[in-house]
Amino acid sequence: MSTLQRSAASGIQTRRSPASWVRRGGLSTLLFMLPLLVIFGVFSWKPIVEAVVMSLQTTNLVTPATFVGLENYIKVFSDPQLGQAVANTLYFAVLALIFGYPVPLVVAVLMSEVKRMRGLYSALAYLPVVVPPVVAVLLWKVFYNADATGPFNTVLSWVGIAPQPWLQSAATAMPSLVLEATWAGAGGTIIIYLAALTSVNPDLYDAAEIDGANIWKKVRHVTLPQLRSVLLVTFILQIIGTAQVFLEPFLFTNGGPANSTSTVLLLIYRYAFQNSLGGNYGAATALSVLLAVFLAAFSLVYFRLTRSWSTE
Amino acid sequence: MSRRIRITPPEQKKRGPDQKKRGPRQKKRGPDAAERGIISRSDWRRPSIRRSTRAIHATLLVLLVVAGLGPLLWLLKASITPTQDTLRTPMALFPNGVDWQNLATAWTTIHIDVQFANTVIVAAGAWAVQLIVATTGGFALSVLRPRYGGVVYALVLATLFVPAVVLLVPLYLTILHPPLIGTSLLNTFWAVWLPAGASAFNVVLVKRFFDNLPREIFEAARVDGAGSLRLFWSVVLPMSRPILGVVSVFAIIAAWKDYLWPMLVLTVPAIQPLSVRLPALQQTIELDVYLAALAISTVIPIALFVVFQRFFLRSAGLGGAIKG
């Protein structure tokens, strides 16, 4: 195609000689590739391989690592905390879907009809995304002050609702985390939906009107089906994101009260970095590999299922 | 000019051409046929629909102001309010006056200024490493195209499918015992800068952008005797400002937001960025100063957003692709 490729192709006979390889620019190409190769090699490819290897070893950084087969996996599975952590992570994911999945969609569809000051609407919706996540969590922690004079409880008292324990009770802690996470994340999803909404072909609405569709029917039969591919992607991205939730449970409650917000990632973190006996790196990597395999399998099944569903 | 940011995330690839086609069609519809949405012009003529739409939009605006702006305004107010007021009457507006001293105390006594500088250093270094890796790698993969390029690119793409948590422990051990260097990178900025460079998303974005540059220009430059370095520096990079802008924004935002990784590798307060230091301050300092520190940490990102709002929102659609 290009001369660059052709010169490479014509160099097949002389390729064996290092001198001609250098003359043809092989060395300078390699030099350009070097930063990528070194950085990805040391900080991405090698650690990925090591994660799998380490999950089969016991390592404490002092004595040489020894292979123990699947012992780490057995240890992880027999840990009573695992069941709780998985249940909590699923609970977080489900709550995040109930709160967080419809809200951006509804807001985006309503916003797409705004003609004037659309920029203001988008900017307001996106503002929470710009707040550094740590600041957002710490600020909401102040909002969640369980005293009767806490900010949220004060607002609730205006409408005659009794003070809530928020993060202090096992029953309300997880919904509180999800509420903050939804606030922090909705803006990004709204903007993605808005972009998709502007690419809906207006002729489809014209056609639906000729068939006598009212506004609701247009939303139901034109807008939502047109958004399907984006909705499918944001759904799986949200699942992958919530399965790895760490910041909220770590900073809000550190897994408490009574382990009601300990998640899988928090468990991995504790295995590796909060262990009184030194880092249990084997168990931590074993659990992270399990999580990765689960997510990969879930995504695969999800895309397999939805592909057949969307081509019907 | 016609070549704006032509980057489409993989799953939206099919959408790209549709969006492109919209421009001419709208022109054909004439200047008065404004871009239509779900509500048609005949719908709009009915007063009931017009009224309810306006009411919904007004309600939406109020909700967005309360939810989007409200918490930040509260933080601003609380940052200059005495602790007791914030605790007793959090929703009241300055019952006992304004305490500007909070901001000064947070900045100088609590040394938020140090954390602030560290955050800037972390973001700048991560930005530089990401830009170097993505542009040189993208250039080699897209323009120079060595025979092993396909394999390298496939390996880069493969890392997109590995959740970051898998890397956590082995990456931490790599920082403790980096190859060749022999000394631990723990508590140096390199521990944050270097791993940030291994962003497959950046490489994909940049390579795709380079793929769309006109090949004839490269060939003309080659004929004129430009070497690879000259081609990279004087031809490809100047043509790539839009994509370099996108990668830069993502890199700086990511560095500003990151928490878990810098917390693990930067354990000394003197070199910790804001995100790592703030949770630790929580227990040790008074609430009003703490809230002032939170407010200061939010100012720069918000200011950047307000200034580059269009750019942020335009590239936010891409943000969906990096969340995974």
Interface residues (C-beta under 8 A of the other chain):
Chain A: M1 S2 T3 L4 Q5 A8 G25 G26 S28 T29 L30 F32 M33 L34 P35 L36 L37 I39 F40 V42 F43 S44 W45 K46 P47 I48 E50 A51 M54 T59 L61 V107 V109 L110 M111 S112 E113 V114 K115 M117 G119 L120 Y121 S122 A123 L124 A125 Y126 L127 P128 V129 V130 V131 P132 P133 V134 V135 L138 L139 W140 K141 V142 F143 N145 D147 T149 G150 P151 T154 V155 W183 G187 G188 T189 I191 I192 A195 A196 L197 T198 S199 N201 P202 Y205 D206 E209 I215 K218 V219 V222 T223 S229 V230 V233 T234 I236 L237 I240 G241 Q244 F246 L247 F250 L251 L265 I268 Y269 A272 F273 G279 Y281 A284 T285 S288 V289 L291 A292 L295 A296
Chain B: E11 Q12 K14 R15 D18 Q19 R22 A34 E35 R36 G37 I38 I39 S40 S42 D43 I49 T53 I56 H57 L60 L61 L64 V65 A67 G68 L69 P71 L72 W74 L75 A78 L87 R88 T89 P90 M91 V129 I132 V133 T136 G137 F139 A140 L141 V143 L144 R145 P146 R147 G149 V152 L155 V156 T159 F161 V162 P163 A164 V165 V166 L167 L168 V169 P170 L171 Y172 L173 T174 L176 P178 P179 L194 P195 G197 A198 A200 V203 R215 F218 E219 R222 G227 S228 L229 F232 W256 K257 Y259 L260 L264 L274 S275 V276 L278 P279 Q282 L287 L291 L294 S297 T298 P301 I302 L304 F305 V306 Q309 R310 F312 L313 A316 G317 G319 G320 K323 G324
